[in-house]
Amino acid sequence: MRSPVTPVRPEVIEALEEAARLFDAQRFFEAHELLEGVWRSDSERGDRGFWKGLTQMAVGWCHMQRGNAPGAVSVLSRAVANLEPYPSPHRGVDTAALVASARAAIGRVRAGGIGSPPPWPVFPLVRGARRRE
């Protein structure tokens, strides 16, 4: 059983909001860099799987952007596995929407490769939500 969710530090909220902005601008590599910093920080260990899943989501879309179909499927699949246990929303992120976008992309790639660029997802940050859940 998970321990109670602790409030997220303000700098983590800022990092998440900036990562969402970068993700929406299709700057997936830069979004991953910000999210990885949170994932690897000692103070956010209670939600490591969540932060790891968000980081992998950005990396998976980066692989998709670069035309690396096997890498995209592999990393997006791991992101789904890491995010599925979390409720939606969690920490102000619509995890169900992220998982759905990844599953749809994985299905498209498995059905016919990357081909033309897929519809790029928008980071489903629940605007105005308190990230203290």
C-alpha positions in Angstrom: 0.0 0.0 0.0 1.2 3.5 -0.9 2.1 5.9 1.9 0.1 9.1 2.0 1.0 11.6 -0.8 3.0 14.5 0.5 2.8 18.0 -0.9 5.1 18.7 -3.8 7.7 21.3 -3.3 7.1 24.6 -5.2 10.3 24.1 -7.3 9.0 20.7 -8.4 5.6 22.2 -9.4 7.6 24.8 -11.4 9.6 22.0 -13.1 6.5 20.1 -13.9 4.8 23.2 -15.4 7.9 24.0 -17.5 8.2 20.4 -18.6 4.5 20.5 -19.7 5.2 23.7 -21.7 8.2 22.1 -23.4 6.3 18.9 -24.1 3.5 21.0 -25.7 6.1 22.7 -27.8 7.3 19.2 -28.9 10.6 19.8 -27.2 10.5 16.3 -25.7 14.2 16.0 -24.9 14.2 19.2 -22.9 11.0 18.1 -21.1 12.7 14.8 -20.2 15.7 16.6 -18.7 13.5 18.5 -16.3 11.4 15.5 -15.3 14.4 13.3 -14.9 15.8 15.8 -12.3 12.6 15.4 -10.2 12.6 11.6 -10.7 16.1 11.3 -9.4 15.8 13.8 -6.5 15.9 12.2 -3.1 13.0 14.2 -1.8 10.4 12.9 -4.3 11.1 9.1 -3.7 7.5 8.5 -2.6 6.4 9.1 -6.2 9.4 7.7 -8.0 7.4 5.5 -10.4 5.2 8.5 -11.3 8.1 10.8 -12.1 10.0 8.0 -13.8 6.9 7.3 -16.0 6.6 11.0 -16.9 10.2 11.1 -17.8 9.9 8.0 -19.9 6.8 9.5 -21.6 8.9 12.4 -22.8 11.8 10.1 -23.9 9.3 7.9 -25.8 7.9 10.8 -27.7 11.5 12.0 -28.4 12.2 8.6 -30.0 9.0 8.9 -32.0 10.0 12.4 -33.1 13.4 11.1 -34.2 11.9 8.1 -36.2 13.1 5.4 -33.8 10.1 3.2 -33.8 11.5 0.3 -31.6 12.8 2.8 -29.0 9.5 4.7 -29.0 7.5 1.5 -28.4 9.9 0.2 -25.7 10.1 3.4 -23.7 6.4 4.3 -24.1 5.5 0.8 -22.9 7.6 1.2 -19.8 6.1 4.7 -19.2 2.6 3.1 -19.3 3.6 0.5 -16.8 5.0 3.1 -14.5 2.0 5.4 -14.7 -0.9 2.9 -14.7 -0.8 2.4 -10.9 -1.4 6.1 -10.2 -4.9 7.7 -10.0 -6.0 10.2 -12.6 -5.3 13.0 -11.9 -2.2 12.6 -9.8 -0.1 15.6 -8.9 -2.2 17.7 -11.3 -1.5 15.4 -14.3 -4.2 13.5 -16.1 -2.3 10.2 -16.1 -5.2 8.4 -17.9 -4.8 10.8 -20.9 -1.0 10.3 -21.0 -1.4 6.5 -20.9 -4.1 6.6 -23.6 -1.9 8.8 -25.9 1.0 6.4 -25.4 -1.1 3.3 -26.1 -2.5 4.9 -29.3 1.0 5.7 -30.5 2.2 2.2 -29.7 -0.7 0.8 -31.6 0.0 3.0 -34.7 3.7 2.1 -34.7 3.0 -1.6 -34.4 0.4 -1.4 -37.1 2.5 0.4 -39.7 5.6 2.0 -38.3 6.1 5.7 -37.7 5.7 6.9 -41.3 4.4 10.4 -41.2 4.6 12.2 -37.9 1.8 11.1 -35.5 -0.4 13.6 -33.9 1.8 15.0 -31.1 0.2 14.8 -27.7 -0.5 17.7 -25.4 0.8 17.3 -21.9 -2.4 16.8 -19.8 -1.7 19.1 -17.0 -4.9 19.7 -15.1 -4.9 23.5 -15.2 -5.8 25.1 -11.8 -5.5 21.8 -10.0 -3.7 21.8 -6.7 -0.7 19.5 -6.9 -1.0 18.5 -3.3 -3.5 15.7 -3.7 
